[in-house]
């Protein structure tokens, strides 16, 4: 009896594994962001070091996914919509890996701060973290569903992240202007806020890939 291989079933199975790894990577980044801000809030150096160390796993997962995508292209030769999906994954994992770097950047700042007291209470930075994490989770759901409408809505939410970042920046500039001795401690918080702002930008990039998957159009959202 001749064994008949169904190319469609093979592609679906292999792409499904790639998609699952993408979601796993997103979950790790979501957790890393939350733990990094928690380390900042409680000045938990051990937790901060854990976030930095775990970034290696995120980097390795990116390369694993990219290699799986290249293998899928070479062996299954996907066309049209299938190829767009694979290309979108390869682009998305690059943005996810950079989000992991930004989370690690916050943790590294916590380590640099040591036991120095915070220059101001944390209000807007935790809000930024909550919003970016929510955007990331929902954007990955939209990615799996190829839901361009939801992706566009999520991209628009980055305006709120930008607004909070400007609020933090303005407050810290006032503090630094009033007392130059606070510059170093204020800069630490500014770095943390900037990393969160960049995570929001990266989520917007993934939202653009969702639109690309669905429509074939590649264009910037929320410009």
N, C-alpha and C positions, 0 to 999 in steps of 0.2 A: 504494500500500500504506500502510495506517495504522500509524504507529509506536505500539506499546503500551508504556507506561511502567509498570514494576513498582514500586509504592510501597515494598514490603518491601525490594527490592534497593536502592533509593535510600536508604532509612533506614539499612540495614546498612552501606552504603558510607560515608555521611557520619558515622555514629556511629563506625565503625572509624577514620576519620581523627582524630576527637576523642579516642578512646581512645589512639591512638598518640602524639598530642601530650601527653596526660596522662602517659604513661609517659616521654616525653622530658623533661618538666618534672621528674618524680620523679628521673630520672637526674642531671639538672643539680644538684638539691638534694642528692642523695647525695654527689656529687663536691664540692659547695661545703662541705658539712659536714666531709668528710674533709680538704680543703685548709685549711679554717679551723683545725682542730685541729693539722694539720701545721705551719701557720704559728706557732701558739702553741708547739708543742714545740721548734721550731728558731729561734724569734724571727725569722721570715722576713717582714720588713715588705713586701717587694715582692709576695710571695704573698698576704699579707693584703689589700693594696690591690687585687689582681686579683679576689679574692673579692668585695670591696665593689663594684667596678665591674661585675662580671658579674651582680650582683643585678638590674640594670636589665633584662637579658634575661629573667630569670625573671618579673619583674613584667609585661613585655610579653606573654610567653607566656600568663600567666594571663588577661589581657584578651582575647587572641586566642581562647582556648578558650571563655571565657564568651560571646563574640560568636557563635562557631560553634554553641554550644548554643542560644542564643536564636533563631538563624536556623533551626536544625533544628526547634525547637518550632513556630515560626511557619509553616514551609513543609510540614512532614510531619505536624504535629499528632499526635504519638505519644500513645498511651493506655496505661493500666495499667502493666505492667512496663517497657515502653520509656520511658515518661515518668519512672518512678522512676530508671532508669539515668541519664537526662540530668540530672535534678535532683541525683542523687548526685555526678555529675561536677562540677557547678557548685559544690557545697559543698566537694568535695575539693580543687579548685584553690585555693579560698580558704585552706584549711589548708596546702596546699603552699607557697603564696606566703608565708605567715607563717613557715614553716620556713626559707625562703630568707632572710627577714629575721633570723631567729635565727642562722643561719650567718654572715650579714654582721655581726651584732652581735658575735660572737666575733672576727671579723677586725678590727672597729673597736677592740675592746678591745686586741688585739695592737698595733695602731698607737699607741694611747694609752700602752701600756706602754713603747714605745720600746726602749731597751737596758737597762732595769732588770732585774736578775736575778729569776728566779722565787722566790717565797717558800718553795716546797716542791717536791719532785720531782713530776712529773705521773704519777699512777698511776690514780686512779679516773676522772679526766676522759677520758683516752683510752678507758677501758672503756665509759664512758657513750656516747661517740661511736660505738664499734663496735656497741654494742647498738642504739642508735637507728637507725643506718644499716641494720642487719640487719632490724629491725622494719619500716622503711620499704619496703625492697625486697620483703620477703615480703608486706606488706600490699597493695602495688600488684599483685602477682601474684594475691592473693586477690580484689582488686577486679575484675580482668579476668575471673577465673573465677567471680565471684559466689559465692565460697566462704565462707559465713557461719561455718562451724565453725572454719576456720583463723583467720578474723578475730577471733573471740572469744578464741582462744588467744593471739594476738599482743597483744591488748588487756591480757590478764593479765600479760604480760611487762613492762608499764610499771611494775609494782611494783618490779622490780629497778632500773630507772632511778631511781625515787624513793629507793630505799634507798641507792644510790651517791651521790645528791645530798645526802642527809642526812649521809652519812659525810664528804663534802667539807666541808659546812657546819660540822659539829662540829669537825673538825680545824682549820679556819680560825678558828673562834671561840676555840679554845684558844690558837692562835698570837697572835691579836690581844689576848687578855686578858693574856698573858704579856708582850707588848711592844707598847704602843700605836703605836710608830713603824712597825709592820708593817701597819697598817690599810689603807693605800692599796693596797699590793701584794697583800694578801690579798683585798681587795675585787675586784681584777681577776679573780682566779681564780674567785671566787664568781659574778661576772657570767657567766663562760664556762660554769660548771656549770649555772647557772640557764637559760641559753639552750638547753643540751642537754636539760635536764629538760622544757622547754616543747616541744621537738621531739617528745619521747616522748608528751606529751599530745596533740599534733596528729595523730600517727600513730593514736592511740586514736580520735580523732574520725573519721578515715577508716575505721577498722575498723567504727565504728558505721554508716557509710554503706553498707558492704558488707552488713551485716545488713539494713539498710533495703531495699537493692536486692533481696535474696533473699526477705525475708519481708513487707515492707511495714510493719514495726514500727520506730519510731524511739525508741530509749531509750539511756540512758547505759550504757556497759560499764565494768567494773572500778571501781565506785563504793564 
